[in-house]
Amino acid sequence: MGSIHDWKPELYDQKLGFVSDYGKDVLRLLQPQPGEMILDLGCGTGDLSFEIQNSGARVLGMDYSPAMIEQGRRKYPSLDFIVGNAADFSLDQSMDAVFSNAALHWIKDAEAVAACVWRALRPGGRFVAEFGGRGNVDTIIQSTCKVLSEHYGIDGEQRNPWFFPSIGEYSSLLEAQGFRVTYAVHFDRPTPLEDGENGLFHWLSGLGADEFFQDLSDTNRARAFQQICNAARAKLYQDNVWFADYKRIRVVAFK
């Protein structure tokens, strides 16, 4: 959310299912209650929206990618989905909670997101989120920037699409908006990628980070992905499994 990425919903569901699987841990922080109205912000293809609905809450799923929303509607026709921008939205009714998993690091204007979430919540409503924190996928980013610079004359740092704040930075941002932050943690979570030898290649293909590779032909893009895999292999490939060097922030805040 925040800018259009070339998301591939089928590849996302098949090869990046861990995104939703890990998100189920965050649902324990949300503790959805029957009858609550909950916004799933950056809902992807709706797997966690469906989990929230199973608690008895009413859920609205929002994502910036029309392809993701279309896939969500196919998978979960009983759910309500809308296309929307997390940094620029308003709703017709107040939410009891806003939930977000693995989405907010795509939006660099975090202050605008906080303001929209604040407006969406009823007084006393809660905001529960997990996303990439400072140092997230550092090895992958460094390998990407090295390959783009050495082989394609591209400054990858200028194209980095992600916002990975420190825990102090993000908590302060929420407090400046008026939130009371009641829980915040920044932790390492090395994450095994599916598909063995092809795990990191599929991660690069399916995660929508097109800003890094926007000028490359399909052939050069595939070549760059393989060169990035070669550069990162020593640190991230162990026993025939690729690991993404994730560092995550989880936060709970009340209006």
QUIPEFEN-V754569 format. One record per residue. N is the residue number from 1. RES is the residue in one small letter. PHI is phi in whole degrees, -180 to 180 (none if undefined). OMEGA is omega as a letter, one per 30 degrees, with the letter a starting at -180 (none if undefined). Layout:
{{N/RES/PHI/OMEGA} {N/RES/PHI/OMEGA}}
//
This chain:
{{1/m/none/l} {2/g/112/l} {3/s/-148/a} {4/i/-74/l} {5/h/-114/a} {6/d/-82/a} {7/w/-72/l} {8/k/-118/a} {9/p/-58/a} {10/e/-67/l} {11/l/-65/l} {12/y/-58/a} {13/d/-67/a} {14/q/-78/a} {15/k/-109/a} {16/l/-121/a} {17/g/-63/l} {18/f/-62/a} {19/v/-59/l} {20/s/-73/a} {21/d/-60/l} {22/y/-67/l} {23/g/-64/l} {24/k/-63/l} {25/d/-64/a} {26/v/-70/l} {27/l/-61/l} {28/r/-67/l} {29/l/-73/a} {30/l/-67/a} {31/q/48/a} {32/p/-62/a} {33/q/-114/l} {34/p/-55/l} {35/g/89/l} {36/e/-71/l} {37/m/-100/a} {38/i/-129/l} {39/l/-96/l} {40/d/-97/a} {41/l/-92/a} {42/g/79/a} {43/c/-76/a} {44/g/61/a} {45/t/-94/l} {46/g/94/a} {47/d/-61/a} {48/l/-78/l} {49/s/-58/l} {50/f/-65/l} {51/e/-61/l} {52/i/-65/l} {53/q/-61/a} {54/n/-65/l} {55/s/-79/a} {56/g/102/l} {57/a/-78/l} {58/r/-99/a} {59/v/-124/l} {60/l/-118/l} {61/g/-97/l} {62/m/-127/l} {63/d/-148/a} {64/y/-80/a} {65/s/-93/l} {66/p/-58/a} {67/a/-65/l} {68/m/-65/a} {69/i/-64/l} {70/e/-61/l} {71/q/-66/l} {72/g/-61/l} {73/r/-65/l} {74/r/-69/a} {75/k/-73/a} {76/y/-133/a} {77/p/-64/l} {78/s/-83/a} {79/l/-93/l} {80/d/-97/l} {81/f/-128/l} {82/i/-139/l} {83/v/-84/a} {84/g/-163/a} {85/n/-104/a} {86/a/-62/a} {87/a/-95/a} {88/d/-160/l} {89/f/-146/l} {90/s/-144/a} {91/l/-119/a} {92/d/-77/l} {93/q/-136/a} {94/s/-78/a} {95/m/-100/l} {96/d/-76/l} {97/a/-154/l} {98/v/-118/a} {99/f/-118/l} {100/s/-149/l} {101/n/-129/l} {102/a/57/a} {103/a/-128/a} {104/l/-70/l} {105/h/-73/l} {106/w/-85/a} {107/i/-120/a} {108/k/-75/l} {109/d/-87/a} {110/a/-67/l} {111/e/-63/l} {112/a/-66/l} {113/v/-62/a} {114/a/-60/l} {115/a/-66/l} {116/c/-67/l} {117/v/-63/l} {118/w/-57/a} {119/r/-66/a} {120/a/-75/a} {121/l/-90/l} {122/r/-73/l} {123/p/-56/a} {124/g/87/l} {125/g/-70/a} {126/r/-122/l} {127/f/-119/a} {128/v/-127/a} {129/a/-147/l} {130/e/-131/l} {131/f/-163/a} {132/g/-69/l} {133/g/-108/a} {134/r/-47/l} {135/g/90/a} {136/n/-62/a} {137/v/44/a} {138/d/-59/a} {139/t/-64/l} {140/i/-66/l} {141/i/-64/a} {142/q/-62/l} {143/s/-66/l} {144/t/-62/a} {145/c/-64/l} {146/k/-64/a} {147/v/-65/a} {148/l/-63/l} {149/s/-70/a} {150/e/-74/a} {151/h/-107/a} {152/y/-131/l} {153/g/64/a} {154/i/-112/l} {155/d/-85/a} {156/g/-64/a} {157/e/-60/l} {158/q/-71/a} {159/r/-105/a} {160/n/-58/a} {161/p/-86/a} {162/w/-105/l} {163/f/-118/a} {164/f/-119/a} {165/p/-82/l} {166/s/-77/a} {167/i/-67/l} {168/g/-68/l} {169/e/-60/a} {170/y/-75/l} {171/s/-62/l} {172/s/-64/l} {173/l/-61/l} {174/l/-67/l} {175/e/-64/l} {176/a/-64/l} {177/q/-76/a} {178/g/119/l} {179/f/-69/l} {180/r/-103/a} {181/v/-82/a} {182/t/-106/a} {183/y/-157/l} {184/a/-155/a} {185/v/-146/l} {186/h/-127/a} {187/f/-139/l} {188/d/-83/l} {189/r/-145/l} {190/p/-56/a} {191/t/-120/l} {192/p/-66/l} {193/l/-100/a} {194/e/-70/l} {195/d/85/l} {196/g/54/a} {197/e/-56/a} {198/n/-93/a} {199/g/-58/a} {200/l/-72/l} {201/f/-58/a} {202/h/-69/l} {203/w/-61/l} {204/l/-65/a} {205/s/-73/a} {206/g/-100/a} {207/l/-95/l} {208/g/78/a} {209/a/-83/a} {210/d/-68/a} {211/e/-57/l} {212/f/-64/a} {213/f/-119/a} {214/q/-63/a} {215/d/-93/a} {216/l/-92/l} {217/s/-66/l} {218/d/-57/a} {219/t/-65/a} {220/n/-70/l} {221/r/-65/l} {222/a/-61/l} {223/r/-65/l} {224/a/-64/l} {225/f/-59/a} {226/q/-68/l} {227/q/-66/l} {228/i/-65/l} {229/c/-58/l} {230/n/-62/a} {231/a/-69/a} {232/a/-93/a} {233/r/-56/a} {234/a/-60/a} {235/k/-94/a} {236/l/-116/a} {237/y/-115/a} {238/q/-138/l} {239/d/52/l} {240/n/66/l} {241/v/-132/l} {242/w/-86/l} {243/f/-120/l} {244/a/-90/a} {245/d/-85/a} {246/y/-78/l} {247/k/-133/a} {248/r/-118/l} {249/i/-111/l} {250/r/-120/a} {251/v/-145/l} {252/v/-127/a} {253/a/-142/a} {254/f/-119/l} {255/k/-83/none}}
//
